[in-house]
Amino acid sequence: MGYAVNETEHHNMVHITDGDDLNKALVHVITPVTNGGNAVIAAYDVDGYIVWSWHLWITGYVPHGMDATTPYETAQALTKGGTVHRYNNAMFNTGDYKDKVIMDRNLGATAGGFPGKNATSSEFAKRYGVEYEFGRKDPFFCSVDGTQTNKNVIYDGFGNGLEIITISAGASGVQKDGTTLEYAIRNPYTYIHSGANKSWYSTTASRLNEVISFWQTDNFTKVLYNPCPDGWMIPHINFAQSINVNNENGSIQV
């Protein structure tokens, strides 16, 4: 996306128009010729706090969904840079996803398909996509070698590597008066941990399932914190259970 000119000049990357009018305000992002990638842009208030952020997935992959006049095979043919698919199970044959398709890759992936058994770790990494603390809207970027030893996985607008900050959900300012969600929004690249069988949202194991509501509802409606592109959503937890996959990160058609 290029780099910022200085602390206040970002027009070669991202800028806002009508910023003083909530009904007209628009964020404009310039994406020059690129091989694709991921970026997070944020809006700050006058005190310097992040009030919202957006994950941008720049890719040549353009999935096409099914509808009343577009059968499965046509949706596959219309998809650019990859494909879409369905599973042969009850959820797709007769259930909630009867007329839906799912992307062929994880969110944030810059390539699809199997790269071959002799591919480099970098080629495999292109297919990892991004990772999430379940229920959070902003992603974390994967290391190429699958360890915590890689540096400079995330860069700021000036090309400087950023350190991934790790903090406990019980730390001061994080888990206080139910403000964990607000803290997560204000700190999109801070990893919040609570230990085994708990969540970033709470240090209490019994509240682990509360984060599910941030991504999905019982009627399979996409909600505000669901991180997928327009027209797509993280499948309901029942979907992952139906295909016996514990960490499904794909996007299904809304």
C-alpha positions in Angstrom: 0.0 0.0 0.0 3.0 2.3 0.1 4.3 4.3 3.1 3.1 7.4 4.9 4.8 10.6 4.0 4.9 11.8 7.6 2.9 11.6 10.8 0.0 13.6 9.3 0.3 13.0 5.5 -1.0 9.6 4.4 -2.7 10.5 1.1 -0.5 8.1 -0.8 -2.0 5.3 1.3 -5.2 6.1 3.0 -7.2 9.3 3.8 -10.6 10.4 4.9 -13.1 12.8 3.4 -16.0 14.5 5.3 -14.5 13.3 8.5 -16.6 15.7 10.5 -19.9 14.2 9.2 -20.7 10.7 10.4 -23.3 10.3 7.6 -20.9 11.2 4.8 -17.5 10.3 6.1 -15.5 7.9 3.8 -12.1 6.3 4.2 -10.3 6.0 0.9 -7.5 3.4 0.4 -5.2 3.3 -2.5 -4.1 -0.1 -3.7 -1.5 0.2 -6.5 -0.3 -2.7 -8.6 0.4 -5.4 -6.0 0.9 -9.1 -5.4 -1.7 -8.9 -2.7 -1.5 -8.9 1.1 -3.2 -7.7 4.3 -3.4 -4.4 6.1 -5.3 -2.9 9.0 -6.2 0.7 9.0 -7.7 2.5 12.0 -9.7 5.6 12.9 -8.5 7.6 16.0 -10.3 10.1 18.2 -8.9 13.5 19.2 -7.2 11.9 22.2 -5.3 9.4 20.1 -7.5 6.3 20.9 -8.5 3.8 18.2 -12.2 3.9 17.9 -12.5 1.4 15.1 -10.3 -0.5 12.6 -10.7 -2.3 9.3 -8.9 -5.4 8.0 -8.1 -5.0 4.2 -7.5 -8.2 2.3 -6.0 -7.3 -1.1 -6.3 -10.3 -3.3 -7.0 -11.4 -6.9 -9.4 -14.1 -5.5 -13.0 -13.0 -6.2 -15.4 -15.7 -5.0 -18.9 -15.9 -6.5 -21.9 -17.1 -4.5 -25.0 -19.1 -5.4 -28.5 -17.6 -5.8 -31.8 -18.4 -7.5 -30.3 -18.1 -11.0 -26.8 -19.2 -10.2 -26.3 -22.9 -9.5 -23.2 -24.4 -7.9 -21.3 -25.1 -11.1 -21.9 -21.6 -12.4 -20.7 -20.0 -9.1 -17.5 -22.0 -9.5 -17.0 -20.9 -13.1 -17.6 -17.2 -12.2 -15.1 -17.2 -9.3 -11.9 -15.5 -10.2 -8.4 -16.6 -9.0 -9.6 -19.8 -7.4 -12.9 -21.6 -6.7 -15.7 -22.1 -4.2 -17.0 -25.4 -3.0 -19.5 -27.3 -0.9 -19.3 -30.2 1.5 -21.4 -33.3 1.0 -23.1 -33.2 4.4 -26.4 -32.4 6.0 -25.7 -28.7 6.5 -25.1 -28.2 2.7 -27.6 -30.8 1.4 -30.7 -30.0 3.4 -29.6 -27.6 6.2 -28.8 -24.0 6.8 -26.2 -23.8 3.9 -28.3 -25.6 1.3 -27.9 -22.8 -1.2 -24.5 -21.6 -0.1 -20.9 -22.0 -1.0 -17.7 -21.6 1.0 -14.4 -20.0 0.0 -11.5 -22.3 -1.0 -9.1 -20.5 1.4 -8.7 -19.0 4.8 -9.2 -15.3 5.3 -6.1 -13.3 4.3 -4.5 -16.0 2.2 -2.6 -14.6 -0.7 -2.7 -17.9 -2.7 -4.9 -20.9 -2.9 -4.6 -24.6 -3.7 -1.8 -27.0 -2.6 1.6 -25.6 -3.6 3.2 -29.1 -4.0 5.1 -31.3 -1.6 8.4 -29.7 -2.4 7.2 -26.1 -2.0 9.1 -23.7 0.3 7.8 -22.6 3.7 7.0 -19.2 2.1 4.8 -20.8 -0.5 2.9 -22.7 2.3 2.7 -19.5 4.4 0.8 -17.7 1.6 -2.0 -20.2 2.2 -2.1 -19.8 6.0 -4.1 -16.6 5.8 -4.6 -14.7 9.0 -5.4 -15.9 12.5 -7.9 -14.6 15.1 -8.6 -14.8 18.7 -12.1 -16.2 18.4 -14.6 -13.4 18.5 -12.2 -10.6 17.8 -12.7 -8.6 14.5 -9.0 -7.9 13.9 -6.5 -10.5 12.6 -3.0 -11.5 13.7 -0.5 -12.3 11.0 1.1 -15.7 10.9 4.9 -16.3 11.1 6.3 -18.1 8.0 7.9 -21.0 10.0 5.0 -21.5 12.4 7.0 -20.5 15.4 7.3 -17.4 17.6 10.8 -16.7 16.5 9.9 -14.7 13.3 10.3 -10.9 13.7 8.7 -8.0 11.9 5.5 -9.9 10.9 3.5 -6.6 11.1 4.8 -3.3 9.8 3.5 0.3 10.4 2.8 2.9 7.7 6.5 3.8 7.7 7.8 0.3 7.1 8.9 -0.2 10.7 8.4 -3.6 12.2 6.0 -3.7 15.1 6.3 -6.0 18.1 3.3 -8.1 18.9 2.2 -7.1 22.4 1.0 -9.8 24.7 -1.0 -9.0 27.8 -3.1 -10.9 30.3 -6.9 -10.5 30.3 -6.6 -9.9 34.0 -4.2 -7.0 33.6 -5.2 -3.5 34.8 -7.2 -1.7 32.1 -8.1 -4.9 30.3 -10.5 -6.9 32.4 -12.1 -4.1 34.4 -15.8 -3.4 34.6 -16.5 -5.5 31.5 -14.3 -3.3 29.3 -12.3 -6.1 27.7 -14.1 -5.7 24.3 -13.4 -1.9 24.3 -9.7 -2.6 25.1 -9.6 -5.1 22.2 -11.0 -2.5 19.7 -8.5 0.1 20.9 -5.6 -2.3 20.7 -6.1 -4.4 17.5 -2.6 -5.9 17.4 -2.3 -6.7 21.2 -2.7 -10.4 21.9 -4.8 -10.9 25.0 -4.4 -14.2 26.8 -6.2 -15.9 29.7 -4.7 -19.4 29.9 -6.0 -22.8 28.9 -9.7 -23.2 28.4 -10.4 -19.5 28.8 -10.6 -16.6 26.4 -9.2 -13.2 25.7 -12.5 -11.8 26.9 -12.5 -13.2 30.4 -10.3 -15.0 32.9 -13.4 -17.0 33.9 -13.7 -20.4 32.0 -17.5 -20.4 32.4 -17.6 -17.2 30.1 -15.6 -18.7 27.3 -18.7 -19.2 25.0 -19.6 -15.5 25.3 -17.2 -14.6 22.5 -19.2 -16.8 20.1 -21.9 -14.1 20.0 -19.4 -11.5 18.7 -19.1 -13.5 15.4 -22.4 -15.2 15.0 -26.0 -15.5 16.2 -28.3 -18.5 16.6 -30.1 -17.6 13.4 -26.8 -17.5 11.4 -27.0 -13.8 10.9 -23.7 -11.9 10.3 -22.9 -9.5 13.1 -20.7 -6.4 13.4 -17.5 -8.1 14.6 -17.6 -10.9 12.1 -14.3 -10.3 10.1 -15.3 -11.6 6.6 -15.8 -9.4 3.5 -19.2 -8.1 2.5 -21.5 -11.0 1.5 -19.6 -13.6 3.5 -19.3 -14.7 7.1 -17.5 -17.1 9.5 -19.7 -20.2 9.5 -21.7 -21.0 12.7 -19.8 -23.3 15.1 -22.2 -26.1 14.1 -20.6 -26.1 10.7 -17.1 -26.8 12.0 -18.6 -29.6 14.1 -20.4 -31.1 11.1 -17.2 -31.6 9.1 -15.2 -32.6 12.2 -12.8 -29.6 12.0 -11.9 -27.7 15.1 -10.3 -24.6 13.5 -12.2 -23.8 10.3 -11.3 -20.2 9.3 -13.0 -20.1 5.9 -15.8 -17.8 4.9 -19.2 -18.9 3.8 -21.7 -17.0 1.6 -24.2 -15.0 3.6 
